[in-house]
Amino acid sequence: MKLSKFVQGLFTEGVVNVPRQLLEFHADDLRETAILLQQYQLAERLELAFNAPDFDESAGLWAAQYFYRAIQFVLLRELEEAAIQAYLKAYEEPVTCEAIYSVDLIFRHLAPLFKLSSGLAPSDPLVQMLKETAAAWPYSSVGLDITPSVSTAVIINHPSLKYAYIDRIIQHRDQKRITNNMEKQALEEVLGLYSDLLWPKLQLPNLH
């Protein structure tokens, strides 16, 4: 299946199909995928508070290809770890607000991917790599019981991302994500006078 068809299925139906062999993506397919991602981002940004970050094509395409390959590797268990390392490479460019938001267009679907891989052994190299990737993208991995491996300052310092991130934390009751005063203050700001209604029995730790 083409990457563009994969992304379209993910956006419109929440259902994807991947071939049981590793094939390279053609340039025209990547261009079409980038157009789809940008169109989806333009429509979705209207639902966020303040001004959402612009689309980062490089980050969006990286996430789409990573997600596609990750599903393949969950299914193709006969492949060697070297192949996983070769295809599931970490994002190598600066992690900006634009990159975080563009990656999230795809990575907000990490939960189904983790569910798909739940039958694998916890020590499986693929499972470990997926956890490392989720930890590197905290905006997209709220609710997965994943401890971020990077600072969330870029997220908290951007108004649009901050409120969306805190909303996700509240939705998933992911109190483990509140690890510093910057995050705590953002949560208190969003909860305001409605803390008991939005998050009953919430007890935030004393942070320094």
N, C-alpha and C positions, 0 to 999 in steps of 0.2 A: 504493500500500500504506500502511496505517496505521502510524504510528510504533511502536505497541505490538506489532503483528505483526512488524515489522522487528526489534525488540529480542528478541522471543521466538524468532525464527528464529536470530538471532545467538547467543543463549545455548544453545539446545537442539540446534541442528544445525550451527552455524557457517556457515550459508548464508543469504544475504539477497537480497531482490529490491526494486528501487525503480522507481517509474514514470518515464517519460521526459518528465515535465513537472513544474514546480514548483507544488505545491499546499500550501496552508496546513494546519497541524494543528489539529484541533478540540479544544476544552477537555476533552471527555470522553476523547478519545484520549490527551491528555497526562496526565490523572489515571490512566488505566489503565497508561500507561507508567511513571509514578512508582511505582505499586504493584508492578509487575514488577521494577523495579530494586531496590526495598527488599527484596522477597522474596529476590532473588538475593543481595543483600548480606548478609542475615541468615544464609543458608545457608553462604555462603563464608567469613564471618568466623570460623566455628568452626575453620577450617583454619589460621588465623594464630596466631602466638605472641602472648602477652599479650592486651590488649584492643584490638581493632581500632576505628578511629574509627567514629562513628555515621554514618548515611546523611544526606547533604546533598541534598535533593530538587532544589534549584535547580541545583546543579553537575551532578547526574546527568542531568537533563533537558537541560541545555545540551549536554553531551557527546553524548547520543543524537541530538539534532537536528543537531549539527555533523557527526557521522559520517555520518548519513543524507544530508545535503546534499552532503558531500564526495564520496560515491560518485556521486551524481547529476551533479555537475559534471565528474567524470572521464569520464562517459558522454556528457554533453550538451556537446560541444565547441563547439557553435554559439553558446552563451551568452556575453554580453559580460563583461568583467572587472568592470564595475560590479555585475552580479548576484552575482558571487562575493564581492565586498566587502560587499554588502548582507546576504547569507545566512550567510557564514562569519565572523561577528564574534568577536573575542576575548572570553574570559570576563572580566566586568567587576567581579565581586564579590571579596572577600578570598579569597586562596588558602590556606585552612586545611587541617589534616590531614583533616578531614571532606570537604572539597572534593576534595583529591587522591585520596583513596580512592574517592569516589563517581564521579569522572570516569574513574578507571582501570577501573571495571566495563565501560566501553565502549572506552576508549582503549588497553587492552591488546591490542586488535585492530588497532593502527596498522600493524603489519608487512604484513598482507594488503592494506591500503589503499595503502601505499607500493608494493607489488608491482603493484597494479592501475594505479597512475599511472606506472609505470616507462617506459611507452611515450611519455610526454610529454617534450618538450624540457626540459632542466634549467632553462632560463630562463623557462619557462612560469609565469605569475602564480600559477596554482593550485599548482604544485609548490613554489614559494617560500613560499606561505602555509601549506601543509601542514608544511613544514620548520620554519617559525617556530612553529607550534602545537606540534609535537613537542618543540621545544627549550624551550618554556614549561612542559612537563609531563614532567620528567625521570623521574619514577617509572614512567611508562608507555612511555617511548621507549628503554629500555635495549636495546642490540643493534642499533639502527638507524643507527649511525654518525652520531649527532646530538650536537652539543655543547650542553649545557644553557645557556639564556640567563638562568636564574634560579638563585638559591642553593638548595642542597639541605638547608639547615639545618632547615627544617620537617620534612623527612622523617627526617633523622638523629636529631633530637631526640625523635622519637616511637618508642618501642621496637618496636611492632608493624610500623610502616612501615619502620623502619631495617632490621630483619632480612629482611623481604621484599625490600626494595630491594637489599641486599647479595647475597642469594641470586640475584637476577636477574643482577646483575653477574657473579657467579661462573659461573652457567649459560651466559651468553653470552660469557664471557671478555672483557668490555668494559672493558679496563684504562684506556681513555681517560676513564672516569667517575671515576677516582680522581685528583682535582685538588687536594685540600687535606688537611691532617692529620686533620681530623674524619672524612673519608671513609676515609682510610688506616687510622686506628685502628679504625673499625667493621669494615673488611674483615679486619684482622688478628685482631680479636676473634672473628669468625665462623669464620675458617679455623683458628685455634688451632694444635694440633699436627698437623693434617691438611692443611697447606698443600700439601705435595708430592703428596698424593692428589687433593685437590679442584681444585688449579690448578697443575699441573706447570710448572716453569720460570718461575714468576711472579717478576718483578723490579720491585718498586715503586720509584718515583723518590724522591729526597730532597726532601721538601716542607717549606716554611717557613710 
